[in-house]
């Protein structure tokens, strides 16, 4: 569960619905800083991961827009402030991929003719974006960034934790499930946990995480949990697509071990960046360094 370091919106960022043929999606839309006489930079679509939301990218929005990019972070269907039905079939991987393609089409239509479109998928979001690209290789992306997002199913210990959700969530309402998770975390041994999910959080963040959990459709969690546990390795298919790729992660990762990500980057022929002092959510844990790595990659892609 990613933890934003702030919920304050920069002055140039607005919270609004992004209207698409597949419905409206809640987004944080960051306007690029004006640069008189300069050619327009790209638009960036930021897709969050499992149990996440658009707020996971809040720390990136100021540096990305200051560099001249329009940055749009989205809640997927059934995530936090984007509506979704109470039906697991609505969250099949193909449906979620089609949503990303619909969001992409709207952003591409609103961009300047020579402004590229970059896409970033965090964790589960990376696998959704991968599915979108493989289903529509002509999607108008100038680059793909897979952030803390692995080649196939999550690691065995995380599958065990995810199975607890699948076992118990269908018999609980979301509030009861939240309280059960908190009790489980409080009783866990911190040395065995070894990730940011066990760290103490301030009241404002605890309140946000609670609201986000309650606002998420349970069928979305169930469907995407199954996807994380069963995803097959599609790296070779993705490697065949001729767009520039970046694999970015923290120094440790509990979902997909860092050596797995190193190997995936090599198989993809992708640029590889490891963010120091970060775990599974470098976007939230080290946003300045993460933004700098993204900007450097996109600058090379755009040739400027």
Buried (B, 14 or more C-beta within 10 A) or exposed (E): BBBBEBEEBBEBBEEEBBEBEBBBBBBBBBBBBEEEEEEBBBBBBBBBBBBBBBBBBBBBBBBBBBBBBBBBBBBBBBBBBBBBEEEBEBBBBEBBBBBBBBBBBBBBEEBEEEBBBBBBBBBBBBBBBBBBBBBBBEBBBBBBBBBBBBBBBBBEEBBEBBEEBBEEBEEBEBEEBBEBBEEEBEEEEEEEEEBBBBEEEEEEBEEBBBEBBEBBBBBBBBBBBBBBBEBEEBBEEBBEBEBBBBBBBBEBBBBBBBEBBBBBBEBBEBBBBBBEEBBBBBBBBBBEBBBBBBBBBBBEBBEE
